[in-house]
């Protein structure tokens, strides 16, 4: 069986794609799995690190705000769209897939549509309650659509072939969650509260700013914490400046890096996670059973991160702070209250664990294998 997976843009699309790839490989060790994506995108690094063959196709989105730079970018997008058809056909000829899967991002569009037109079996996975434009356009063309939550079924527009399967979580998340003591020992955490914070793979300026305030508060008040923070691609220099401005520094109690490559391990070690509320992030928090302070991105369709995050807050698994209400003082106050109540973080983590859909990958893999074997 040969499989081609198209996914790109952010880790929220790429990580579930890698999880599906791993599950298919486990179910059929002879499976040959390839990926398609942008060479300059995050997908290239993550996919090649995982050891899968990678096929380059350049697709970007249109910029809606009017400026000379955005006009230039839109001209490049039009050029890439014109080339996407021939490039897709070349990739399909090279891979000769029995199955093509789209996991989100602009790159999924031409690859999945091109495969469907050639009669190749196709599937998509939608991670959010409010589907992205690409998946809504593809839903009518594919053989099966996977939705993370029931709310997405009607919005995808193909209810007769849409299955609700939850969001696939990498097996490593479950495996490391069972090895929490080992994960903490590797960090030298001891009896410290481990706080893990990040604003997404590209970084979020506002989260970097308020986390800097939190780090300054932790060090000034000598809190018994080990804080691990990822700045994201665009936050590296900003966070360095904030360290100087706010008078805190990296060291025994603070570790800062651009991107977290061992997220399952760090989730296992953490007591509290501060992050955006992307669908895959929430699924991994639930799988690992971690308490969270969630800061939904306001720059997403239908404000879906906010509504996703509210589901965890309703179950006392997370505290939600909307960005319009977010300040360094507010984050410090929230974390301070969570740390002050004995057992609070542990109870919240247990509540998060109860929300996890543990068999999502099994549901997806079973249907995909059946699709390939279907005449």
N, C-alpha and C positions, 0 to 999 in steps of 0.2 A: 504494500500500500504506500503510495506517495501522497504527501499532504503539503499544501502550500498555505501558509498563514500570513495574512496581511494585517499589520497593526503599526501604529506610530503615533508620534506627537508627545505623549506623556507616559510615565510609568503606569498610570491608571489604565491605559490600553495595553501596554506591552507586558506587564506582569501576568494578567490573566491569560494572555496569549501563550506565554511561556508555561504557565501552569497546565493549560490544555495540551500543549505539545508534550510535556512530560507525562501526562496521564495517558495519552495515546501511545507513546513509546512504551510505557509500562504494560499497557493492554496488548500491544502488538510489537514485540521487540524487533521485528523485521521492518517496521515502518520507517520510511525515509521522509524526514520532515524538513522543509525549507521555509524560509521567511522572506517576505518582500517588504521594503521600507526605504526611508530616506537615509542616505549614507551620512548626512550631516545631522540626522536626528538622533535622539537618545536610543532608538531601537537598534541602531547599528552596534553600539557598544554593548548593550545588554544581551542581544542575540548572539553576537560573536563570542562574548564571554561564556555563554551557555553552550557553545560548541555547535550551533546549527549553521548550515549554509545560508548565506545572505545574498539577496538579489536587489540591486539598487533600482529604485524608481522615484523620481522627484515629483512630489505633489505638495502644494501649499494652498492655504485658503486665501480668499479675497479680503482685502482690508476695506472696511466700510467708511472710515474717517477720511475726509478729503485733505490730502497734503501731497506735495511733490514726491516725497519718499514713498508714500502709499501708492501713488500712481505708478511709480517705478516697480514696486513690488507686485502690483496687479498685472502689469505687463509681463513680468516674469511668470506669474501664475498662469496667465493665458498661454504663454509659450509651453510651459510644462504640461498643461492640459492637452495641447495639440499633440505633444509627443507621447502622452500617456497611453494612447491606444496601441501604437506600434511597439512601445516598450513592454506593455502588458502581454501582447502576443508573443514577443520574443521570450519572455520569462516562461510563459505557459508551454511554448515549444521546448524549451530547455528542460523544464522540470517534469513535464507530462504528468501532472497530478491527477489522482483519482478523486481528490477532495480539496476544495479551497474554502478557507475559513477567514472571515473578516471580524476583527476584534476592535474596530474603531479607529478613528483618525482618518484624515483625508485619503491616505494611501489605500484604504480598503475599497474605496469607490470603484476606480477603474479595474482593479485586479479582480474583485468579486464579480462585477458586472461582466467583464470580459470572459471569465470562466463560465458564467451562467449562459452566455450567448453561444458558447461552444458546446453546451450540453454537459459540462462537468458538474458533478454534485457540489452544491455550495451551501454554506451556513454562515450566519452572523451571530455574534453575542453582544447584547446591549447591557451595559453595566448599570445604567441609571434609570430612575423612574420616568425621567423626561428624556426620550431618545435624542441622540444627535442627528443632524441633518443627513449625514451620510447613511446611517442605518435606516432611517425612515425611507430614504430613496431606494435602498437595496432590498427592503423587506419583501416587496412584491415579486422580486426576481429570484430569490433564493429558495432552496428546497426546505430549509428549516431555519427558524429564528429562535434564538434563546433569549429569554428576558430574565433579569435578575429578580424583578418584583412584579406582582400582578398588575400594578398601575401602568406598567409599560406596554402591556399587551395591546390594548386598543390604540394607544398612541403610535405604535409601530405600524398599524394599519393592515396587518395580516393575521388576525386572530386564529384563523383556521390552521395555521402552521407554526404558531408561536407556542413554545413551551416555557413555563416558569421553572427555572433551575437554580436560582440564587446566583451569587457571584463566586467564581472559582478562586479558591485560595491555595497558594503553593503548599504542597505537602510539608515543606520545610518549616512552615509556620506552626503546624500542629506538632511536628517532631521536636522543635526547639521548645515549645510551650511545656512539653513533658520533661524537659531538661533545664528547667529554670535555675536550679542551684548551680549547674555547670556554667550556664551563661553568665550568672552574676559573679561566679568565681573567676572567670576569664577577665572580667572587667575590674576585679579587685574591689567590688562594691561593698563588701562587708555588711554592716548594718545600716548603711546609708540608703535613703530613699532615692531611687534612680528615676530621673525625669528625662524623657526623650522628647525632643521637639524638632519639628521640621515644617516647612511651608510648601512642600511639593518638590518635584524633581528640578524645576526651573527656579524655584525660590519665590517667596512672596515678601515684598518689601515691608508691608505692615507687620507681618509676623516677626520678621527679623528685628524690627524696631522694638516691639513690645517684649520679645524674648530677651533682648539686650537689657531692658529695664529689670526683668526678672532676674537675670544673671547678676546684675549689680546689687540687687536686693539680697540675693542669696549670699553673696560674698561679704557684703557690708554687715549682715546680721549673723554671719558664720553658721548658716544653716547646714544641717547634717545631710547634704544631698550630693549626689553625683549627677551632673547635668550633661547630657549628650545632645548636641545641636547640629543640624545640617542646614547650611545657609542656602543651598540651591545654587544653580549655575550663575544667576545674576545677583547673588547676595554676598559673594565672597569679599569684595572690596568694601561694601557697605558695612558688613559686620566688623571688619577690622577697624574702620573709622569709629563705629559705635563703641568698641572696646576702649579706645582712647578717650572719647568724649565722656563716657559714663564711669570710667575708672575701675574697670574689672579686667581680669586677665585669664587666659587659659592656663591650666595646670592640673593639679591632682583632682580638683572637684569640677572641672569644666573641660570638656573635649569638644572641639569644633571642627567640622569637615564640610566639604562641598556637598557630597552625596553619600548616602548610606548604602553600601553594597551588601551588608549583612543584616538587613532589616529583620528577618525572622529571629535571629539570635538576639538582637537588641530589644525587640518586642518581648521576648521571653524574660529578659533581665529587668525590664522597666516596671515601675510601679504606677507611673502616670505618664500619659502621652499627650502632648499639645500639638495639634495639627489642624489642617483643613479637614473637610468632611466629604472627600471624594468617596465614591461607592466602594472602591477596592480597599481604601484605607479603613473604612468602617468594617468591611468584611474581615480584614485581618485583625483589627482590634477585637472583634467578637470571637474569632477563632483562637486568639491568644488569651482572651479574657483579661483585657486591660482597661482600667479606668482612663477617662480622657477629658480634656478640655478641648472642645471643638470650636473652630473659628471658620464657619462656612465661607467659601468664596462668594462675593457678591456678583462676580463677573461670569456667571454661568446661566444657561437657558432655564427659564422658569424658576430661578432661585432654588434649584433642586437640591443643592447641598444643604441648605437650611432645613428643608423638610425631611431629608434623610437623617440629619443630625438630631432633629426633634424626637425621632423614634427611639433613639438611645437615651435621650434625656428623660422621656416619659417613663422609661424602665429604670431610672436612677443608675444608668451606666455611664453617663457623661454630663458635663455642664456645657451649655452652648452659649457662646458670646458672639453676637452679630458684629461684623466689622464696623458698622456705623456706631456701635457702642464701645468699641475696643480702644483701650488706652493701656499704657504700661501699668498705671495705678490699678486699673480694673483687673488685669491679669495677675498682678501681685496679690491683690486682695483675694481673688478666687483661689489661687494656689495656697496661700496662707491658711485659708479656712479649711481646705481639703487636708492639709498636712496637720492641722491642729486637732482633728477629730480622730482618735484611735480607731483603727479598723475600717475607716471610711473607704480608703482606696481599694482595700481587699474586697469589700462588699460590692463596690461598683464594678470591679473586675469580674466577680462571679455573675453579676447581672448581665454584663456584656457577653460572657460565655454562653449564657442560656439562649441568646439570640442567634447563635451561629448556625448556618446551614452546612453541616459537615460533609454531606454527600453530593455537593454541587458538581464536582468533577466527575463523579461516577455517573450522575444523570446525563451530563453532557457527552461523556465518552461512549456510553451505551447507545445513545441515539446516533452519534456520528458513525460508529462502527456499523450499526444497522443500516444507515443511509448508504454507506459505501457498498455493502453487500446486497443492497436492494437492486433488483434488475432495472 
